[in-house]
Amino acid sequence: MTNFEEIKALISPELLRLEAIINQSLASNSSLLDGIVQEYLKSKGKQIRPIIVVLSAKFFSHQVSDAVLFGAASVELLHNASLIHDDVVDESSERRGQASVNAVYNNKVAVLVGDYILSTALLYVSRTHSEQIVQYLARLGQTLSDGEILQLSNIQNHDLSEDVYYEVIKQKTAALFEACAAMGALSANAGEEAVDAAKKFGQNLGIIFQIRDDIFDYFDSSD
């Protein structure tokens, strides 16, 4: 068992509750939409971001409330919506080892599915009944879009500076991790100083995570 699997095992009851919330949230009366969503959820990835929300909340409080899980679900939904939209922008044909939504259907369907998941994220973050958490998610959506535009504007730049590289990371992966840690702390009623510390931890973790990910993308050897 890897360290990550050990961590997941420690919060397995919370993750089961989270999975039930996400599945319920995306239920649709449209057979086409429901089929696409269910197929997409089969490749849900490691769910690192909602796990950070839960772990952050548990650090400040032993109880994981519904507000924590609604916040965690909303982040995961926003993240998945952004991935579907990114695949359209990047014209990607594959996501997590299987065909992307836009490749199986078309760009129109993919954008609408992404919009549906994004709207669900907004609905479920409102169930935290925390204006601060709602604001965090809203600002996160803005930051992710800014990061994607910054990356697109530099895609042909072969002399990408270190500063721009870090700025792209901060506006994409690090922003997600930062928001997750902060939302977890807020949903556990942590104080302002504790929330700021959680944000800094999340940002640093996101930067490290993305640098490691990029190394595997840029170098052929797994060493």
C-alpha positions in Angstrom: 0.0 0.0 0.0 1.4 3.4 -1.0 1.4 6.4 1.3 -1.4 8.0 -0.7 -3.5 4.8 -0.3 -2.8 4.8 3.4 -4.1 8.4 3.7 -7.3 7.5 1.7 -7.9 4.5 4.0 -7.8 6.8 7.0 -10.6 8.9 5.6 -12.5 6.2 3.7 -15.9 6.8 5.5 -15.7 10.5 4.5 -14.7 9.6 0.9 -17.7 7.2 0.6 -20.0 10.0 1.7 -18.3 12.4 -0.7 -18.7 9.9 -3.6 -22.4 9.6 -2.9 -22.9 13.4 -2.8 -21.1 13.8 -6.2 -23.1 11.0 -7.8 -26.3 12.3 -6.5 -25.5 15.9 -7.5 -24.9 15.0 -11.2 -28.1 12.9 -11.6 -30.0 14.1 -14.7 -33.3 13.5 -16.5 -31.5 13.5 -19.8 -30.3 10.0 -20.7 -27.6 11.4 -23.0 -26.2 13.7 -20.3 -26.5 11.1 -17.6 -24.7 8.5 -19.7 -21.8 11.0 -20.5 -21.5 12.0 -16.8 -21.5 8.4 -15.5 -18.9 7.4 -18.1 -16.7 10.3 -17.2 -17.0 9.6 -13.5 -15.6 6.1 -14.0 -12.2 7.8 -14.6 -12.5 10.1 -11.6 -8.8 10.1 -11.0 -7.2 10.2 -7.5 -9.5 12.9 -6.2 -6.5 14.6 -4.5 -8.3 18.0 -4.3 -11.4 17.0 -2.3 -9.1 14.8 -0.2 -7.1 18.0 0.7 -10.4 19.7 1.7 -11.3 16.8 4.0 -7.8 16.5 5.5 -7.6 20.2 6.1 -11.0 20.2 7.9 -9.9 17.2 10.0 -6.7 18.9 11.0 -8.7 21.7 12.7 -11.7 19.6 13.7 -12.2 15.8 14.2 -15.7 16.1 12.8 -16.3 16.2 9.1 -19.6 18.0 8.6 -21.8 18.1 5.6 -20.5 21.6 4.9 -17.0 20.1 4.5 -18.2 17.5 2.0 -20.3 20.0 0.0 -17.2 22.2 -0.2 -15.1 19.2 -1.3 -17.7 18.1 -3.9 -17.9 21.6 -5.3 -14.1 21.8 -5.8 -14.0 18.4 -7.5 -16.9 19.3 -9.8 -15.4 22.7 -10.7 -12.1 20.9 -11.4 -13.7 18.3 -13.7 -15.7 21.0 -15.5 -12.5 22.9 -16.2 -10.8 19.7 -17.5 -13.6 19.1 -20.0 -13.5 22.7 -21.2 -9.6 22.5 -21.4 -9.9 19.4 -23.6 -12.0 21.4 -26.0 -9.6 24.4 -26.0 -6.6 22.1 -26.4 -8.3 19.8 -28.9 -7.3 16.8 -26.7 -8.6 13.4 -27.7 -7.7 11.7 -24.5 -8.2 12.3 -20.7 -7.0 9.9 -18.0 -6.3 7.1 -20.4 -9.6 7.2 -22.2 -11.3 9.2 -25.0 -12.2 12.7 -23.9 -15.9 13.9 -24.1 -15.2 16.1 -27.1 -13.5 13.2 -28.9 -16.4 10.8 -28.3 -19.2 13.3 -29.1 -18.2 16.8 -30.2 -17.2 20.2 -28.9 -20.8 21.5 -28.5 -21.7 18.5 -26.3 -18.5 18.8 -24.3 -19.0 22.5 -23.5 -22.6 21.9 -22.4 -21.6 19.0 -20.2 -18.8 21.1 -18.7 -21.3 23.9 -18.1 -23.7 21.5 -16.4 -21.0 20.2 -14.0 -19.9 23.8 -13.3 -23.4 24.8 -12.5 -23.7 21.8 -10.2 -20.5 22.9 -8.4 -22.1 26.4 -7.8 -25.3 24.8 -6.4 -23.4 22.5 -4.0 -21.0 25.2 -2.7 -24.1 27.2 -1.8 -25.1 24.3 0.5 -22.0 25.0 2.7 -24.0 28.2 3.9 -20.7 30.0 4.0 -20.3 33.2 2.0 -16.5 32.9 2.3 -16.4 29.4 0.9 -18.7 30.5 -2.0 -16.3 33.4 -2.7 -13.3 31.1 -2.6 -14.8 28.8 -5.3 -15.9 31.8 -7.4 -12.4 33.4 -7.3 -10.9 30.0 -8.0 -12.9 29.7 -11.3 -11.6 33.2 -12.3 -8.0 32.3 -11.4 -8.1 29.0 -13.3 -9.4 30.8 -16.4 -6.6 33.5 -16.0 -4.0 30.7 -15.8 -5.3 29.0 -18.9 -5.2 32.2 -20.9 -1.7 33.0 -19.6 -0.6 29.5 -20.6 -2.2 29.9 -24.1 -0.6 33.3 -24.6 2.9 31.8 -23.9 2.4 28.5 -25.7 4.7 29.5 -28.6 7.2 31.1 -26.3 10.3 28.8 -26.3 12.1 31.2 -23.9 9.5 31.0 -21.2 10.9 32.7 -18.1 11.0 31.0 -14.7 8.7 33.8 -13.4 6.1 33.2 -16.0 6.3 29.4 -15.4 5.7 29.8 -11.7 2.8 32.3 -12.4 1.1 29.7 -14.6 1.5 27.1 -11.9 0.2 29.4 -9.2 -2.9 30.3 -11.3 -3.7 26.7 -12.1 -2.6 23.7 -9.9 -1.5 25.8 -6.9 -4.7 27.9 -6.9 -6.7 24.7 -6.7 -4.7 23.2 -3.9 -4.7 26.5 -2.0 -8.5 26.9 -2.3 -9.0 23.3 -1.1 -6.9 23.7 2.0 -8.5 27.1 2.8 -12.1 25.8 2.3 -11.4 22.8 4.5 -10.1 25.1 7.3 -13.0 27.5 6.9 -15.6 24.7 7.0 -14.0 23.6 10.3 -14.4 27.1 11.6 -10.7 27.7 11.9 -9.5 31.2 12.7 -8.1 33.7 10.2 -4.4 33.0 11.0 -5.0 29.2 10.6 -6.8 29.7 7.3 -3.9 31.8 6.0 -1.5 29.0 7.1 -3.6 26.4 5.3 -3.6 28.5 2.1 0.2 28.8 2.1 0.5 25.0 2.7 -1.9 24.3 -0.2 -0.1 26.7 -2.5 3.3 25.1 -1.8 1.9 21.6 -2.2 0.3 22.6 -5.5 3.6 24.1 -6.8 5.5 20.9 -5.8 2.9 18.7 -7.3 2.9 20.5 -10.7 6.7 20.7 -10.9 6.9 16.9 -10.3 4.2 16.4 -12.9 6.0 18.5 -15.5 9.3 16.7 -15.0 7.6 13.4 -16.0 6.1 15.2 -19.1 9.4 16.8 -20.2 11.8 13.9 -19.7 11.6 10.4 -21.2 13.1 8.5 -18.4 11.0 7.8 -15.3 14.2 8.3 -13.3 
